[in-house]
Amino acid sequence: MAEQADVVIAGARCAGAVAAATLARQGLRVIAVDPARFPSTTVSTHLLFAGGVAELARAGVLDRVEKIGAPRLSRAFIGGPGHSATGGYTPVDGLDYGMCVRRAPLDAALVDTAREAGADVREGHRVTGVIWENGRAVGVRVRTRDGGEAEDPPSGQDGSSASGGPGGSGASGGSRGSGGSEGSRGSGEYEIRARLVIGADGRRSTMARLLGAEQPRVTHPNGRACYYAYYEDPREEWRGTAAMWLTGRELGNAFPCDGGLSLVLLMPPVERVPDFRGNMEAEFERTVTLVPGLAERLSGCTRATKVVSSTTHPSYFRRSSGPGWALIGDAGHFKDPVTAQGIRDAIRFARLLGERAGGVIHDPAALDQAVRAWERRRDAECVHTYHWTNLLGRGDALAPVQFELLRVLTGGPGGVRRVLDVYSRLRDPRETLALPGLLRATVRALAHGAGERPAILRSATEALRELAGNRREARRLILP
């Protein structure tokens, strides 16, 4: 016989664990399954701005995450040729710092929180099918291995790969559970019937495919690749600062995180992906030298891990609600990591779905209406950030224009704070992309880049054309 639950969730990382905790706190029977065994890592740049830290607090997990030991990043640094600026945050719910927490301990802390709330989290269990009745999702089929052994998680997503994991599970701030009933069924498949089926299984979502929502409603290709590694970092003067440098078309970052390490993230133009093939680590080290500010920041630091890569990660919105089902986190919506909004949005909208759906879980019509309203809210809150991210994610000759725009925005008292307000989602990103400012930045870039003027002008024209189409896309995206 099939098990009965109020909610079943495929995926138990950021979005899945927060949704499970939110729903379980309302007294509902919640089962979350995940092919991984926690703590385990996944491809992720895992930076949170102050707005993201506030979402951890709203989800009831900040205290546990703080115990992992990542430093509070109360300052942000933005640098490039002939310009640098440092500033702090406008507090969000009284929190005025960011954090960069490695995914193994972060996800383990979220799973612990879900279990503490009463959710049944099963590690080493993978959804293989959706059960339908009269066009409505009413449950899932799940497979587990003999003895509850965890299935190997994917090595990356959409072109992502790891040539060595970042390692180190850290401390989750809570006791590890036994994995719910992960070992109670042995090998084979079983069924879970539920009033709401949630997919929280990432960009290459099996649930999106099974629910007929795999094809994005809107999508945009990434213009930059991601390569990152962790460094042993003795530079105490930088311990509370998240830093970014834009030099030419190269973008480099250094984010102090837990374990005495710093995440060093390079985002070269996608055309440079072939440069990294064959000897990724040597090209990673060479690319650091192309960003002088970053190279100086890493003086005295030692790379402690191999390099992790993600070369193809298009942004998108998928249809994320239907009769008896929802998609949350990257399964439903993904933005380029250049603006580091993914974990914040996964946590926020998982919590909001749980709060909205929990009270009407026993009324199918009201439940479907609530989930659809939740999707509209997510799209309305994210669409302009999505467009802003797509523009910043361009790795072409628009980069000099982006730097000139940052120079203008961060100049003067409070300039960095105003930019951080956009990253914390306190300020509408369209204010930073106002046409007069972009035109001024383009003129400055043309004046400083004599050898690249044709390419700069061409990229700026394409970007302005793209911005002109964003309003139409936003109207089309947000569901009636």
Salt bridges, closest charged atoms under 4 A:
GLU3 OE1 - ARG29 NH2 3.44
GLU3 OE2 - ARG122 NH1 2.72
GLU3 OE2 - ARG185 NH2 2.56
ASP6 OD1 - ARG195 NH1 2.77
GLU55 OE2 - ARG58 NH1 2.49
GLU55 OE2 - ARG348 NH1 3.01
GLU55 OE1 - ARG351 NH2 3.26
GLU66 OE2 - ARG72 NH2 3.27
ASP93 OD2 - ARG58 NE 2.64
ASP107 OD2 - ARG13 NH1 2.60
ASP107 OD1 - ARG103 NE 2.94
ASP112 OD1 - ARG176 NH1 2.37
GLU116 OE2 - ARG64 NH2 3.47
ASP120 OD2 - ARG29 NH1 3.77
ASP120 OD2 - ARG122 NH2 2.87
GLU123 OE2 - ARG115 NH2 2.85
GLU123 OE2 - ARG176 NH2 3.45
GLU133 OE2 - ARG193 NH1 2.49
GLU151 OE1 - ARG126 NE 2.66
GLU151 OE1 - ARG143 NH2 3.49
ASP158 OD2 - ARG203 NH1 3.81
GLU182 OE1 - ARG37 NH1 2.66
ASP233 OD2 - ARG297 NH2 2.62
GLU237 OE2 - ARG235 NE 2.56
GLU250 OE2 - ARG272 NH1 3.01
ASP258 OD2 - ARG102 NE 2.79
GLU271 OE2 - ARG249 NH2 2.49
ASP275 OD2 - ARG272 NE 3.06
GLU281 OE1 - ARG303 NH2 3.31
GLU283 OE2 - ARG272 NH2 2.30
GLU283 OE2 - ARG286 NH2 2.77
GLU285 OE2 - ARG303 NE 2.67
ASP336 OD2 - HIS313 NE2 3.89
ASP345 OD2 - LYS335 NZ 2.45
ASP345 OD1 - ARG344 NH1 2.71
ASP345 OD1 - ARG425 NH1 3.02
GLU355 OE2 - ARG351 NH1 3.18
ASP368 OD2 - ARG136 NH1 2.63
GLU375 OE2 - ARG217 NH1 3.44
ASP379 OD2 - ARG217 NH1 3.12
ASP379 OD1 - ARG378 NH2 2.86
GLU381 OE1 - ARG348 NE 2.96
GLU381 OE2 - ARG377 NE 2.82
ASP396 OD2 - ARG394 NH2 2.59
GLU404 OE1 - ARG407 NE 3.22
GLU404 OE1 - ARG444 NE 2.88
GLU404 OE2 - HIS448 ND1 2.94
ASP421 OD2 - ARG427 NH2 3.77
ASP428 OD2 - ARG430 NH2 2.59
GLU431 OE1 - ARG427 NH1 3.03
GLU462 OE1 - ARG394 NH2 3.10
GLU466 OE2 - HIS220 NE2 3.36
GLU466 OE1 - ARG394 NH1 3.38
GLU473 OE1 - HIS387 NE2 2.64
GLU473 OE2 - ARG476 NH2 3.84
